[in-house]
Amino acid sequence: MSDWDNYRLRSSTVPPSFFVPPWVWALLVPIGVFVGLFAYEQYTVYRFEKALAKTAKEVELAGHRAVVESNQIRFAEIEAQQERNYQEAKRQEALLVEQRRLQIAHSVTGCATDAKRTKCSCFDASARTVPAITTEQCMMAVDKGMRWFQYYYANESS
């Protein structure tokens, strides 16, 4: 009679959970080892994936920081370019004002005042009043002559 047969015969006195036949142990031990190794491998993979995700997040944040810094540098360059453009526009505007001033000076052909010398007007070749000339400049042109006026007006510091 085998142990198994003895087990079945004695099953009324011994609970079945206390006796495990050897062939069951022969199956359970390798299965337990396999399950344990598989679980350890899965845990290792989980830890690796978690570390990889953390590293990826750090790399992404570093990349984001680099993009932010790059954008800040670009914004600073754009602001500097806008400032240069503004300065150039101011310089061009001053140049245009100067050219217009010279054009006005060369377009004036004569100046006249009333008898009491209270009003003075300058005229161009078409006998139109030149409004850019002040009364003081007009009086100087009447007093000192047109050549002096054109020289003074052309060389006046703006």
C-alpha positions in Angstrom: 0.0 0.0 0.0 1.3 3.5 -0.9 1.4 6.6 1.2 -1.5 8.0 -0.8 -3.6 5.0 0.0 -2.7 5.4 3.6 -3.7 9.0 3.4 -7.0 8.2 2.0 -7.7 5.6 4.6 -6.7 8.0 7.4 -8.4 11.0 6.0 -11.1 10.9 8.7 -8.6 11.6 11.5 -6.0 13.8 9.8 -7.1 17.0 8.0 -6.1 16.9 4.4 -4.1 20.2 4.6 -1.4 18.7 6.8 -0.2 16.0 4.5 1.1 17.0 1.1 2.3 14.1 -1.1 5.9 14.4 -2.4 4.8 14.5 -6.0 2.8 17.7 -5.2 5.9 19.2 -3.6 7.8 18.3 -6.7 5.4 20.4 -8.7 4.8 23.2 -6.2 8.5 24.1 -5.5 9.5 24.8 -9.1 6.2 26.6 -9.7 6.9 28.7 -6.6 10.4 29.4 -7.6 9.2 30.4 -11.1 6.4 32.6 -9.7 8.9 34.2 -7.3 11.5 34.9 -10.0 8.7 36.2 -12.3 7.4 38.5 -9.6 11.0 39.7 -8.9 11.5 40.3 -12.6 8.3 42.2 -12.8 9.2 44.3 -9.8 12.6 45.1 -11.3 10.9 46.1 -14.6 8.5 48.2 -12.6 11.3 50.0 -10.8 13.3 50.4 -14.0 10.2 51.9 -15.8 9.6 54.2 -12.8 13.2 55.4 -12.9 13.0 55.7 -16.6 9.9 57.8 -16.4 11.5 60.0 -13.7 14.6 60.5 -15.9 12.4 61.2 -18.9 10.5 63.8 -16.9 13.8 65.4 -15.7 15.1 65.5 -19.3 11.8 67.0 -20.4 12.0 69.6 -17.7 15.6 70.3 -18.6 14.5 70.6 -22.3 11.7 72.9 -21.2 14.1 75.0 -19.2 16.4 75.2 -22.2 13.5 76.2 -24.4 12.5 78.9 -21.9 16.0 80.2 -21.7 16.3 80.1 -25.5 13.0 82.0 -25.8 14.2 84.6 -23.2 17.4 85.1 -25.3 15.3 85.4 -28.4 13.0 87.9 -26.7 16.0 89.9 -25.6 17.4 89.9 -29.1 14.0 91.0 -30.5 13.8 93.8 -27.9 17.3 94.9 -28.8 16.4 94.8 -32.5 13.2 96.8 -31.8 15.3 99.4 -29.9 17.8 99.6 -32.8 14.9 100.0 -35.2 13.4 102.8 -33.1 16.7 104.6 -32.9 17.1 104.2 -36.7 13.6 105.5 -37.2 14.3 108.6 -35.0 17.5 109.2 -36.9 15.7 108.9 -40.3 13.0 111.3 -39.0 15.6 113.8 -37.9 17.2 113.5 -41.3 13.9 114.1 -43.1 13.2 117.1 -40.9 16.6 118.5 -41.7 16.1 117.9 -45.4 12.7 119.6 -45.2 14.2 122.5 -43.4 16.8 122.9 -46.1 14.2 122.6 -48.8 12.2 125.3 -47.2 15.2 127.6 -46.9 16.0 127.2 -50.6 12.4 127.6 -51.6 12.0 131.0 -50.0 12.4 133.8 -52.6 11.5 136.8 -50.5 10.1 138.2 -47.3 8.1 141.3 -46.6 6.8 143.1 -43.5 4.1 145.7 -43.0 4.9 149.4 -42.4 4.8 149.1 -38.6 6.9 145.9 -38.7 4.4 143.9 -36.7 3.7 141.2 -39.2 6.2 139.5 -41.5 5.7 136.8 -44.2 8.0 134.9 -46.4 7.1 133.7 -49.9 8.2 131.0 -52.3 8.5 131.3 -56.1 4.8 130.8 -56.6 4.0 133.7 -54.2 2.6 131.3 -51.5 3.3 132.0 -47.9 5.8 129.7 -46.3 4.4 128.9 -42.9 7.5 127.1 -41.5 9.3 130.4 -41.1 8.9 132.2 -37.8 8.2 135.9 -37.5 11.7 136.4 -36.0 13.4 134.6 -38.9 11.3 136.6 -41.4 12.3 139.9 -39.8 16.0 138.9 -39.9 15.6 138.0 -43.6 14.1 141.5 -44.2 16.8 143.2 -42.2 19.9 141.3 -43.5 18.8 140.1 -46.9 17.9 136.8 -48.5 21.4 135.5 -48.9 22.1 135.8 -45.2 18.7 134.1 -44.5 19.4 131.2 -46.7 22.9 130.8 -45.3 21.6 131.1 -41.7 18.6 128.9 -42.2 20.7 126.2 -44.0 23.4 126.2 -41.3 21.3 126.7 -38.3 21.8 124.0 -35.7 18.7 122.0 -35.3 
